[in-house]
Amino acid sequence: MRRELFPPIEPYATGALAVGARHRLYWEASGNPDGIPALFLHGGPGAGASPEHRRFFNPERYRIVVFDQRGSGRSTPLGDIDENTTPHLVADIECLREHLGVDRWLVFGGSWGSTLALAYGQAHPERCLGLVLRGVFLGRALEGEWFLHGMRSIFPEAWHRFSEFLPENERGDLLASYHRRLIDPEPSVHGPAARSWAAYEGACSTLLANAAVSAAFTREPTALGLARIEAHYFINRFFLGEGELLAGVQALEEIPTVVVQGRYDVVCPIRTADDLVRAWPRTDSGPGGLDYVIVPDAGHAASEPGIRAALVAATERFTGNRFLPVTD
């Protein structure tokens, strides 16, 4: 099994897609223009995409599409939360698909990207060749509560830094206090709050401390997009009904899916992936079905060796071994 990412590549096409009156989405395509279309959905929400994300796919076999969601990365305006909801993002994916002339594609998403992949798949199952989901997050109240308070049980030092950034009289409602700072237009107010929020998430994202991962979270423009948009989605319950994505899994019955989950994922604990797998519709025939890969020595980050290897293996399988026919 291939354990490393594919070599670095550059896009053969890039663009800025206008969606609505406010937002322009950065997108890029790399790999084989005639290959299997694949869409990479980044996490956060708000984290933005990076060149590493192209490398989960064989560039000889895939037409690799990567984009930055509203307010994220190279999309503009950075950190904009107006007209920024889960239904907007699902509609953006369809708009991008039509813009690029793609009929169906493999949808790959980790963390928040898995949430968005599930929401898109349930809204447009006919457009999905398959799903690859990593570090599953379903946007339920218990998952939001875990992020804000539960991770303290595993990473108390990081949580204390996160909470003690705020004045003592504002620590009773961490989300409201951070949200108020993060939406403040003054950089001297939202900047330090964004770095504190992002540092907390970065510190909890790997099984072992990883300075490079932590630095990537706090680097601009990632920190502002990540923190402001995450707080916006958290305070609005991810613009999803409670349990909505679990209740809607029947729509995915015919979509072959691979779930990759780190056993010691603290940001998106394995309980959530287990809930999804147990709710997944079982098929005795047809193209659907789900493969569930638990990586025994990994946390949350896609860059961890076991997670990385399992994700590359998943995309390789979609090139013709099990899930999709090979057409030369």
PLY file of the C-alpha trace (Angstrom):
ply
format ascii 1.0
element vertex 328
property float x
property float y
property float z
element edge 327
property int vertex1
property int vertex2
end_header
0.00 0.00 0.00
1.31 3.43 -0.91
2.04 5.31 2.31
3.21 8.68 1.03
1.45 11.49 -0.78
1.91 11.84 -4.51
4.64 14.30 -5.64
3.91 18.04 -5.57
2.13 19.37 -8.65
0.97 22.74 -9.87
-2.55 23.51 -11.14
-3.14 23.64 -14.87
-6.09 26.01 -14.33
-7.23 28.45 -11.62
-10.08 30.89 -11.30
-12.32 33.01 -9.10
-15.98 32.05 -9.22
-18.55 34.65 -8.19
-21.26 33.23 -5.95
-23.87 35.75 -4.89
-23.18 39.44 -4.55
-20.40 39.21 -1.97
-18.24 36.15 -2.44
-15.67 35.03 -5.00
-14.34 31.49 -4.61
-10.78 30.56 -5.47
-10.64 27.25 -7.35
-7.94 25.24 -9.08
-7.67 22.09 -11.16
-4.60 19.86 -11.39
-3.65 16.39 -12.53
-5.19 14.85 -15.64
-7.86 17.02 -17.33
-9.44 13.82 -18.69
-9.16 11.89 -15.43
-11.73 10.94 -12.81
-13.09 14.20 -11.35
-12.36 14.54 -7.63
-13.30 17.40 -5.32
-11.31 18.15 -2.15
-13.29 19.85 0.66
-11.12 21.50 3.31
-11.88 21.60 7.00
-12.62 24.27 9.53
-15.01 25.62 8.42
-12.73 28.41 7.32
-9.34 26.69 7.26
-8.78 26.99 3.51
-6.98 24.60 1.18
-3.27 24.08 0.60
-1.01 22.61 -2.11
-0.69 19.44 -0.02
-4.34 18.67 -0.63
-3.71 17.98 -4.32
-1.36 15.20 -3.36
-3.90 12.69 -2.01
-4.80 11.84 -5.60
-2.86 10.13 -8.38
-2.34 13.00 -10.85
-2.27 10.59 -13.79
-5.71 9.24 -12.98
-7.56 12.17 -11.40
-8.79 15.60 -12.40
-8.21 17.17 -8.98
-10.41 20.12 -8.04
-9.60 22.11 -4.91
-11.34 25.28 -3.78
-11.48 27.63 -0.80
-14.94 27.89 0.75
-16.60 31.26 1.41
-14.41 33.54 3.49
-11.51 31.07 3.53
-7.98 31.00 2.18
-7.72 32.73 -1.19
-11.45 33.32 -1.55
-12.65 36.85 -0.94
-13.60 38.63 1.23
-11.44 36.80 3.78
-13.31 35.95 6.97
-16.65 37.22 5.63
-19.54 35.56 7.47
-22.39 37.27 5.64
-24.29 34.87 3.38
-22.05 32.11 4.77
-24.07 29.06 5.81
-24.02 25.33 5.15
-26.75 25.61 2.47
-24.70 28.35 0.78
-21.65 26.08 0.70
-23.61 23.14 -0.69
-24.98 25.40 -3.42
-21.44 26.66 -4.13
-20.25 23.11 -4.80
-23.02 22.64 -7.36
-22.20 26.00 -8.92
-18.54 25.01 -9.21
-19.44 21.60 -10.66
-21.56 23.22 -13.36
-18.90 25.88 -14.02
-16.27 23.19 -14.60
-18.55 20.97 -16.67
-18.28 18.00 -14.31
-21.07 15.43 -14.41
-20.17 13.39 -11.30
-17.18 13.45 -9.01
-15.51 11.76 -6.07
-16.03 13.98 -3.02
-13.25 13.90 -0.41
-13.59 15.76 2.89
-12.03 15.68 6.33
-13.27 17.11 9.64
-15.67 19.93 8.62
-15.02 18.77 5.06
-16.68 15.46 5.99
-19.72 17.38 7.27
-19.96 19.31 4.03
-19.40 16.17 1.93
-22.28 14.44 3.73
-24.56 17.47 3.35
-23.70 17.74 -0.36
-24.08 14.01 -0.92
-27.51 14.00 0.69
-28.63 17.00 -1.36
-27.12 15.77 -4.66
-26.47 12.02 -4.49
-26.71 11.72 -8.26
-23.57 13.88 -8.57
-21.35 11.73 -6.34
-19.18 8.93 -7.69
-18.17 8.19 -4.12
-17.22 9.74 -0.79
-13.97 9.66 1.18
-14.56 10.96 4.72
-11.88 11.57 7.35
-12.27 12.57 11.01
-16.05 12.61 10.85
-17.93 15.60 12.24
-21.74 15.72 12.15
-22.40 19.19 13.58
-24.38 17.95 16.58
-24.60 19.85 19.87
-22.55 17.24 21.72
-19.71 17.65 19.23
-19.65 21.41 19.58
-19.70 21.09 23.36
-16.83 18.60 23.20
-14.69 21.00 21.15
-15.26 23.90 23.52
-15.02 22.02 26.80
-14.51 18.28 26.44
-11.05 18.43 24.85
-9.89 19.77 28.20
-9.95 16.20 29.52
-7.16 15.22 27.09
-5.38 18.53 26.48
-5.84 20.56 29.69
-2.82 22.78 29.04
-4.12 23.85 25.64
-7.63 24.38 27.02
-6.37 26.57 29.86
-4.46 28.75 27.40
-7.62 28.95 25.28
-9.93 29.88 28.15
-7.49 32.12 30.02
-7.01 34.29 26.95
-10.36 35.78 28.01
-10.89 37.95 31.09
-12.05 35.85 34.02
-15.54 37.36 34.00
-16.06 36.25 30.37
-15.06 32.60 30.71
-18.55 31.43 31.61
-19.50 31.40 27.91
-16.37 30.77 25.88
-18.17 30.69 22.53
-20.04 33.96 22.97
-16.95 35.73 24.28
-14.72 34.55 21.44
-17.42 35.18 18.85
-17.82 38.78 20.01
-14.10 39.41 19.59
-13.74 37.53 16.33
-16.46 39.49 14.54
-15.07 42.81 15.76
-13.75 44.76 12.74
-10.71 46.03 14.63
-7.63 43.87 13.90
-6.21 44.51 17.36
-9.32 42.82 18.77
-10.02 39.97 16.33
-6.37 39.15 15.52
-5.22 37.91 18.95
-8.54 36.09 19.50
-8.16 34.32 16.15
-4.64 33.19 16.95
-5.71 31.91 20.37
-8.65 29.93 18.94
-6.53 28.50 16.13
-3.68 27.59 18.49
-6.10 25.62 20.66
-7.36 23.57 17.74
-3.88 23.04 16.35
-2.51 21.82 19.68
-5.23 19.16 19.90
-5.06 17.92 16.30
-2.25 15.36 16.43
-1.54 12.29 18.52
1.92 13.63 19.35
2.88 17.29 19.57
3.68 18.60 16.09
5.10 22.10 15.84
4.59 22.29 12.07
0.88 21.50 12.35
0.41 23.98 15.19
2.23 26.69 13.24
0.06 26.09 10.17
-3.09 26.73 12.20
-1.91 30.07 13.58
-0.42 31.40 10.35
-2.30 34.11 8.48
-4.64 34.03 6.65
-5.58 30.64 8.10
-6.07 31.82 11.68
-8.62 34.56 10.94
-10.63 32.56 8.42
-10.63 29.49 10.63
-11.46 31.12 13.94
-14.04 33.68 12.80
-15.91 31.30 10.50
-15.77 28.39 12.97
-17.19 30.57 15.74
-19.89 31.79 13.34
-20.85 28.22 12.47
-20.63 27.01 16.08
-22.92 29.76 17.38
-25.43 28.97 14.62
-25.28 25.19 15.23
-23.62 24.70 11.86
-26.86 25.66 10.12
-28.00 22.06 10.51
-30.90 20.52 12.34
-29.87 18.41 15.33
-29.03 14.96 13.97
-29.90 16.02 10.41
-26.97 14.33 8.72
-27.48 11.04 10.54
-31.17 11.08 9.69
-30.37 11.65 6.01
-27.88 8.85 5.39
-30.43 6.75 3.51
-29.91 9.08 0.56
-26.30 7.80 0.36
-27.22 4.13 0.01
-25.94 3.85 -3.56
-22.76 5.87 -3.03
-19.60 3.85 -2.29
-17.90 5.41 0.71
-14.69 5.07 2.70
-14.50 6.43 6.26
-11.01 6.93 7.73
-10.86 7.65 11.46
-7.96 8.05 13.87
-8.52 6.00 17.02
-7.24 8.86 19.18
-8.78 11.76 17.29
-9.55 14.31 20.00
-10.98 17.09 17.80
-13.53 14.73 16.19
-13.69 11.70 18.51
-14.28 8.26 17.09
-17.72 8.09 18.70
-19.05 10.27 15.88
-17.64 8.08 13.12
-19.06 5.06 14.93
-22.51 6.68 15.04
-22.32 7.37 11.30
-21.18 3.86 10.40
-23.91 2.26 12.52
-26.56 4.44 10.86
-25.27 3.78 7.34
-27.72 1.93 5.08
-26.68 -1.65 4.40
-26.80 -2.84 0.81
-26.70 -6.46 -0.35
-26.38 -5.53 -4.01
-25.71 -2.50 -6.17
-22.79 -0.08 -6.25
-23.10 1.28 -2.72
-21.45 0.19 0.49
-19.17 1.55 3.17
-15.63 0.65 4.24
-14.57 1.80 7.67
-10.85 2.17 8.39
-9.76 2.86 11.97
-6.15 3.99 12.17
-4.88 2.67 15.52
-2.02 5.11 16.09
-3.37 8.47 14.91
-5.22 11.55 16.04
-7.09 14.03 13.85
-4.71 15.53 11.30
-4.67 14.23 7.72
-0.87 14.63 7.80
-0.37 11.86 10.38
1.32 8.88 8.71
-1.43 6.31 9.24
-4.22 8.69 8.24
-2.29 9.83 5.19
-1.67 6.24 4.04
-5.31 5.25 4.51
-6.56 8.26 2.56
-4.20 7.65 -0.34
-5.26 4.00 -0.35
-8.89 5.09 -0.51
-8.40 7.34 -3.51
-6.37 4.62 -5.24
-9.21 2.16 -4.83
-11.58 4.51 -6.60
-9.37 4.41 -9.70
-10.62 0.96 -10.57
-9.74 -1.73 -8.05
-13.08 -2.01 -6.36
-15.28 1.01 -6.71
-15.01 2.37 -10.23
-14.32 0.73 -13.58
-11.05 1.61 -15.24
-11.56 3.14 -18.69
-8.43 3.59 -20.77
0 1
1 2
2 3
3 4
4 5
5 6
6 7
7 8
8 9
9 10
10 11
11 12
12 13
13 14
14 15
15 16
16 17
17 18
18 19
19 20
20 21
21 22
22 23
23 24
24 25
25 26
26 27
27 28
28 29
29 30
30 31
31 32
32 33
33 34
34 35
35 36
36 37
37 38
38 39
39 40
40 41
41 42
42 43
43 44
44 45
45 46
46 47
47 48
48 49
49 50
50 51
51 52
52 53
53 54
54 55
55 56
56 57
57 58
58 59
59 60
60 61
61 62
62 63
63 64
64 65
65 66
66 67
67 68
68 69
69 70
70 71
71 72
72 73
73 74
74 75
75 76
76 77
77 78
78 79
79 80
80 81
81 82
82 83
83 84
84 85
85 86
86 87
87 88
88 89
89 90
90 91
91 92
92 93
93 94
94 95
95 96
96 97
97 98
98 99
99 100
100 101
101 102
102 103
103 104
104 105
105 106
106 107
107 108
108 109
109 110
110 111
111 112
112 113
113 114
114 115
115 116
116 117
117 118
118 119
119 120
120 121
121 122
122 123
123 124
124 125
125 126
126 127
127 128
128 129
129 130
130 131
131 132
132 133
133 134
134 135
135 136
136 137
137 138
138 139
139 140
140 141
141 142
142 143
143 144
144 145
145 146
146 147
147 148
148 149
149 150
150 151
151 152
152 153
153 154
154 155
155 156
156 157
157 158
158 159
159 160
160 161
161 162
162 163
163 164
164 165
165 166
166 167
167 168
168 169
169 170
170 171
171 172
172 173
173 174
174 175
175 176
176 177
177 178
178 179
179 180
180 181
181 182
182 183
183 184
184 185
185 186
186 187
187 188
188 189
189 190
190 191
191 192
192 193
193 194
194 195
195 196
196 197
197 198
198 199
199 200
200 201
201 202
202 203
203 204
204 205
205 206
206 207
207 208
208 209
209 210
210 211
211 212
212 213
213 214
214 215
215 216
216 217
217 218
218 219
219 220
220 221
221 222
222 223
223 224
224 225
225 226
226 227
227 228
228 229
229 230
230 231
231 232
232 233
233 234
234 235
235 236
236 237
237 238
238 239
239 240
240 241
241 242
242 243
243 244
244 245
245 246
246 247
247 248
248 249
249 250
250 251
251 252
252 253
253 254
254 255
255 256
256 257
257 258
258 259
259 260
260 261
261 262
262 263
263 264
264 265
265 266
266 267
267 268
268 269
269 270
270 271
271 272
272 273
273 274
274 275
275 276
276 277
277 278
278 279
279 280
280 281
281 282
282 283
283 284
284 285
285 286
286 287
287 288
288 289
289 290
290 291
291 292
292 293
293 294
294 295
295 296
296 297
297 298
298 299
299 300
300 301
301 302
302 303
303 304
304 305
305 306
306 307
307 308
308 309
309 310
310 311
311 312
312 313
313 314
314 315
315 316
316 317
317 318
318 319
319 320
320 321
321 322
322 323
323 324
324 325
325 326
326 327
